[in-house]
Amino acid sequence: MQNDILYKKSYRIDLRDVDFKQKLKLSTLFSYFQEVASLASAQLGAGIDVLANNYGVAWILMRIRVEIDRMPEWKEEFTIETWPQEPGKLEFERDYIVRDQDGAPIIRAVSVWVIMDLEERKVKRASHIQLEYPSVLKERAIDYKLKKLKSPGSLETAYHKVIGYSDIDFNGHLNNSKYVDYMLDCFPLEDHQTHETKAIEVNFNHEALPGETIILKNGISETDPGLVHIEGMNENNQKVVFKAQVEVGGIDGESKD
């Protein structure tokens, strides 16, 4: 896949990037996605500084789905490819493919971004910024339409988390990669030893700020034992901060039960 709209960046996994199984942490993958999206946008003239200084807005991730064939391991090198779709009225879609050293795809993702007014903290129309693509790449990483996730009826509280200094980003709110850590902390280490994430889909509904407390809830789907629902609710205002669905499988290929 070659096109001037396509952006590529290579990585080598360091010790700080892996979990106890020496595989890339899911939250680190989300950080990589955020980084390459920022770099690719800057190449198109819509980088972080330009948006903040010229338009008073920032990129905000709203929805994402990631499908994992294999998570890369410590010392492994890989490349992330990313490209945008044509903007809608409010949303900017961006796709990703992670390829190993042989060029084989091992992870695919689709995402939806918006621009948020930095003072009003409200979403602005896509036309608020000037963004022209040199070409259009219609290929999709995943043939999937991101949607609003529904809340299942029965979720149990896993734990409470107070947002601190290390959780927030340059926009002053909880970073999307930290949400992923919060989600995976809902489960004991034993579950992580025997199961792996095969796919994850997240809706980021409301921003969370330092000092606020997030109530993490989770539960297994009543119809699919391999599907786990996770939600985070802001204890301060009772708003649902995020909703997520995680498809898990056993190390031996069996579904979670």
C-alpha positions, 0 to 999 in steps of 0.5 A: 500500500503506497500513497502520499497520504500514508504515514509510517513510523517504526518502533523497537520495543524497550523494557518499559513498553512490555508487561510481565509476559514481555509483550507490548502493553496495550496501553503503550500501543494506544500511546503509539497510535496517538503519537503517529496520528499526531505526527501524520496530522502535523505532516498534513498541516494540522499538528497539535501546535497549529490547532492550538495556536491558530484555531484554539482546538485539540484532537480528541479520540472518541472511538477506536477498535483494535483487532490483534492477531499477535502482540509484538514482544520485547526487542521486536521491531515493527512499523505502524502505518496510518492514514485518514479518511475524508472528514465528516461534519464532526468526525475525522476517521483514521486507520492503522495497520501494525506490521512486523519486520517481514511486513505481515499485518499483526494488528489493525485498528480504526478510530474516530477523532474530533476537535475540541475547543480548548476553552469551552471544552466543546466539540467543534465542526470539522470545517472549523479547521482548514485541512486538505488531503493531497490524496485519498486512500479508501482502503480500510484497516478493518471493515467495521463501522464504529458505533455507540456501545450500549451499557449491559444491565449487570456490571460489578464495581471492580475498584475506584481510581483517583486521577492524579498527575501521572494520568493526565496529558497536555490537554489537562485531562485523562489520557486515552492510554491511561483508560486502557490501563484502568480497564485491564486493572479490573482483572486479577493477574491470574486472568492476564496469565491465562488470557489475552486481548484479541480485540478491544473497542472503546467509546470515550464519552466525557473527559475526566480531570485530575482529582476526580474519582472514576468508578470502574465496573466490569462484567462478562456478556450474558450471551458471549463468554468471550466478551467483557464489558467495562465502564468507567463512571465519574463519581463526582457527576455520575457521568459515564466517562468511557464504555468498552468491550474487550474480546478475550481468548485463552492462551490455548485458544479457548474462550474465557469462561 
